[in-house]
Amino acid sequence: MFLEHPNQVLTQEVILSRVWGYDYDGASNVVVVYLRYLRKKMGADRFITVRGAGYKLVDPHEP
């Protein structure tokens, strides 16, 4: 999802519905948990939290 939409802010609701489906009835913090995994694997500077909006994937080498 992040690779398809680089530098675009994705809300937690959009990520949940597109990745886990509209009928997902699990934990509400699942996006936060998986973002932690992605930050460990790809680097913490790749995923930015946009306060009050969501998350986005950035290239840390671009200005």
PyRosetta script that sets phi, psi and omega in degrees:
from pyrosetta import init, pose_from_sequence

init()
pose = pose_from_sequence("MFLEHPNQVLTQEVILSRVWGYDYDGASNVVVVYLRYLRKKMGADRFITVRGAGYKLVDPHEP")
pose.set_psi(1, -46.1)
pose.set_omega(1, 179.5)
pose.set_phi(2, -67.7)
pose.set_psi(2, -36.2)
pose.set_omega(2, 179.7)
pose.set_phi(3, -69.4)
pose.set_psi(3, -30.5)
pose.set_omega(3, 177.0)
pose.set_phi(4, -74.2)
pose.set_psi(4, -22.9)
pose.set_omega(4, -176.8)
pose.set_phi(5, -132.2)
pose.set_psi(5, 62.0)
pose.set_omega(5, -179.5)
pose.set_phi(6, -66.6)
pose.set_psi(6, 148.0)
pose.set_omega(6, 179.5)
pose.set_phi(7, 60.9)
pose.set_psi(7, 15.6)
pose.set_omega(7, 178.0)
pose.set_phi(8, -112.6)
pose.set_psi(8, 133.2)
pose.set_omega(8, 179.8)
pose.set_phi(9, -74.4)
pose.set_psi(9, 126.1)
pose.set_omega(9, 178.6)
pose.set_phi(10, -113.5)
pose.set_psi(10, 127.0)
pose.set_omega(10, 179.4)
pose.set_phi(11, -76.1)
pose.set_psi(11, 160.4)
pose.set_omega(11, 178.8)
pose.set_phi(12, -62.0)
pose.set_psi(12, -37.0)
pose.set_omega(12, -179.5)
pose.set_phi(13, -66.2)
pose.set_psi(13, -40.8)
pose.set_omega(13, 178.6)
pose.set_phi(14, -64.8)
pose.set_psi(14, -44.4)
pose.set_omega(14, 179.8)
pose.set_phi(15, -62.3)
pose.set_psi(15, -46.1)
pose.set_omega(15, 179.1)
pose.set_phi(16, -58.8)
pose.set_psi(16, -48.0)
pose.set_omega(16, -175.5)
pose.set_phi(17, -69.8)
pose.set_psi(17, -36.7)
pose.set_omega(17, -177.8)
pose.set_phi(18, -80.4)
pose.set_psi(18, -35.0)
pose.set_omega(18, -176.6)
pose.set_phi(19, -89.6)
pose.set_psi(19, -47.0)
pose.set_omega(19, -175.8)
pose.set_phi(20, -99.4)
pose.set_psi(20, -12.1)
pose.set_omega(20, 178.6)
pose.set_phi(21, 97.1)
pose.set_psi(21, 157.7)
pose.set_omega(21, -177.5)
pose.set_phi(22, -66.3)
pose.set_psi(22, -28.6)
pose.set_omega(22, -176.1)
pose.set_phi(23, -94.3)
pose.set_psi(23, 16.4)
pose.set_omega(23, 179.0)
pose.set_phi(24, -63.4)
pose.set_psi(24, 129.7)
pose.set_omega(24, -175.8)
pose.set_phi(25, -126.4)
pose.set_psi(25, 27.0)
pose.set_omega(25, -178.2)
pose.set_phi(26, -92.7)
pose.set_psi(26, -155.3)
pose.set_omega(26, -177.5)
pose.set_phi(27, -65.6)
pose.set_psi(27, 142.6)
pose.set_omega(27, -178.6)
pose.set_phi(28, -77.7)
pose.set_psi(28, -16.3)
pose.set_omega(28, -178.3)
pose.set_phi(29, -95.5)
pose.set_psi(29, 14.9)
pose.set_omega(29, -176.1)
pose.set_phi(30, -61.6)
pose.set_psi(30, -35.4)
pose.set_omega(30, 179.3)
pose.set_phi(31, -65.7)
pose.set_psi(31, -43.2)
pose.set_omega(31, 179.3)
pose.set_phi(32, -62.5)
pose.set_psi(32, -41.8)
pose.set_omega(32, -179.7)
pose.set_phi(33, -63.3)
pose.set_psi(33, -47.2)
pose.set_omega(33, -178.7)
pose.set_phi(34, -71.3)
pose.set_psi(34, -29.4)
pose.set_omega(34, 173.8)
pose.set_phi(35, -65.4)
pose.set_psi(35, -35.8)
pose.set_omega(35, 175.8)
pose.set_phi(36, -62.1)
pose.set_psi(36, -42.7)
pose.set_omega(36, 176.7)
pose.set_phi(37, -61.6)
pose.set_psi(37, -45.0)
pose.set_omega(37, 179.9)
pose.set_phi(38, -64.0)
pose.set_psi(38, -39.5)
pose.set_omega(38, 178.5)
pose.set_phi(39, -63.9)
pose.set_psi(39, -36.7)
pose.set_omega(39, 177.1)
pose.set_phi(40, -66.8)
pose.set_psi(40, -41.7)
pose.set_omega(40, -176.0)
pose.set_phi(41, -78.5)
pose.set_psi(41, -39.6)
pose.set_omega(41, -173.5)
pose.set_phi(42, -105.4)
pose.set_psi(42, -14.0)
pose.set_omega(42, -178.1)
pose.set_phi(43, 112.1)
pose.set_psi(43, 135.5)
pose.set_omega(43, -176.9)
pose.set_phi(44, -65.7)
pose.set_psi(44, -26.2)
pose.set_omega(44, -178.1)
pose.set_phi(45, -79.1)
pose.set_psi(45, -4.0)
pose.set_omega(45, -179.6)
pose.set_phi(46, -84.5)
pose.set_psi(46, -28.6)
pose.set_omega(46, -176.8)
pose.set_phi(47, -114.8)
pose.set_psi(47, 117.9)
pose.set_omega(47, -177.4)
pose.set_phi(48, -103.9)
pose.set_psi(48, 134.9)
pose.set_omega(48, 172.8)
pose.set_phi(49, -90.9)
pose.set_psi(49, 122.6)
pose.set_omega(49, 177.0)
pose.set_phi(50, -100.4)
pose.set_psi(50, 105.9)
pose.set_omega(50, -173.0)
pose.set_phi(51, -54.5)
pose.set_psi(51, 127.0)
pose.set_omega(51, 178.1)
pose.set_phi(52, 78.5)
pose.set_psi(52, -2.0)
pose.set_omega(52, -176.9)
pose.set_phi(53, -123.0)
pose.set_psi(53, -50.8)
pose.set_omega(53, -177.6)
pose.set_phi(54, 157.3)
pose.set_psi(54, -141.1)
pose.set_omega(54, -175.0)
pose.set_phi(55, -134.6)
pose.set_psi(55, 154.3)
pose.set_omega(55, 174.7)
pose.set_phi(56, -146.6)
pose.set_psi(56, 152.3)
pose.set_omega(56, 177.4)
pose.set_phi(57, -94.2)
pose.set_psi(57, 128.2)
pose.set_omega(57, -179.8)
pose.set_phi(58, -127.5)
pose.set_psi(58, 161.0)
pose.set_omega(58, 173.5)
pose.set_phi(59, -93.8)
pose.set_psi(59, 113.4)
pose.set_omega(59, -175.4)
pose.set_phi(60, -66.6)
pose.set_psi(60, -12.3)
pose.set_omega(60, -178.2)
pose.set_phi(61, -93.9)
pose.set_psi(61, -7.3)
pose.set_omega(61, 176.5)
pose.set_phi(62, -89.0)
pose.set_psi(62, 143.8)
pose.set_omega(62, -179.4)
pose.set_phi(63, -72.0)
pose.dump_pdb("model.pdb")
